[in-house]
Amino acid sequence: MCGAGASSTFVALRVRRAAASSGLELSAFAGTEQSLPIDLDSADVVLLGPHLSRSLADVRALAAPRGVAVAQLPDDIFRDLDGHRALALAREAADRAAAHADAPATAGSPEGIPSTTAGSPEGIPSTTTKGTP
């Protein structure tokens, strides 16, 4: 997800290519802050662009009730030209969310996912993905 959809379009394309080359079936599409409420209906993971770190808590709050994982992409993600790094971040976020789905909520995190530093590889990842990782 990004502000206007431009940078997330490139990330989504690269994630789709990386998934295809890895034999994974999934869809990845660009989204914007305005389209997020609708996009969440078809997403498993939201990858939040590094320039939208200020929106991380709000995006998590919207995504949590729908069971959608959210991950903050690091500042250098646009250097990931083949998309494998962004794909790995999306898969890690989905795996973390699945692991915490049945666990009691962590203090300070209503969705049960421990808080992390935005922009770190562990941060919850500018596109949304839907499919079987």
Helices and strands as residue ranges (DSSP letters): H 6-21, E 25-30, H 36-39, G 40-42, E 45-48, G 50-55, H 56-63, G 64-66, E 69-72, G 77-79, H 84-100, E 127-132
